[in-house]
């Protein structure tokens, strides 16, 4: 049978094949799926013509028919943060190996934007959503909407405690305790901390770990050594100056993240103070730049890639039908460098 070469292979449909062979669309569909109820001769003709025409099935139509899009949504606070960039790398590797696409949305640390992004993901008919909540998020009704529609959610890093969903998290309390104890082991006794938004599970646990470590070693918890801040730069210089100008200046500062820590180091040096001899500095996230500042910055590595991989694996498991909520702990580690190394 002659085949019209002028027909674009991308436009070939089951209907075209059915017309050319003079059979029904349903017969073509079953033949392409190699159903046994289509006789061998017809099945051979359909498959041979499909091959000659370079026919490819409409994946979107097939997925919609099966009530899935093979797409997962990812909602994170920001994409410029290296922690979330590494987490996305883990997510995409697991998702792509499983044949899923990834749709990434950024809340920009805004509750309003986070809620709007979730509506967009819902409109896109994603099969599930991975979420790390914004710094402003203090309610869960927008997440409940997805659960009510039977769309699975897995929280990672910044989790929601109110919802009974799967979560992948790190040991914020334990690692903050360990980091504070490290500073104490170096002889520091006036340790300040820049605490994150206390509506976030992570921030509350970091602050509690810091305070419990001080109490264990009979050091006072001083309110003027606890700075309430957000994760972004903007006020770092102001609160650093406030701390170093206290009558009893801190001899160590536990920063909210590495970029804040590096800015603090700059301010401290400008004021004629030495790091770590006058003030030791401890960061969070273990950004690559930690190794290249002077002195090299001690920081906490949160294994972001592994967290993203585990979160994606949990979500795909839920999409397949295992809806029992699961919890996965990813251990962090303290990476000691010169910014806190006071003893030999």
Buried (B, 14 or more C-beta within 10 A) or exposed (E): EEEEEEEEEEEBBBEBBBEBBEBEBEBBBBBBEEEEEBEEEBBEBBBEBBEEBEBEEEEEEEBEEEEBBBBBBBBBBBEEBBBBBBBBEBBBBBBEEBEBEBBBBBBBBBBEBBBBBBEEBBEEBBBBBBBBBBBBBEEBEBBBBBBEEEBBBBBBBBBBEEBEBBBBBBBBBBBBBBBBBBBBEBEBBBBBBBBBBEBBBBBBBBBBBBBBBBEEEEBEBBEEBBBEBBBBEEBBBEBBBEBBEEEEEBBBBBBBBBBBBBBBBBBBBEEEBEBBEBBBBBBBBBBEBBEEBEBBBBBBBBBBBBBBBBBBBBBBBBBEEEEEBBEBEBEBBBBBBBBBBBEE
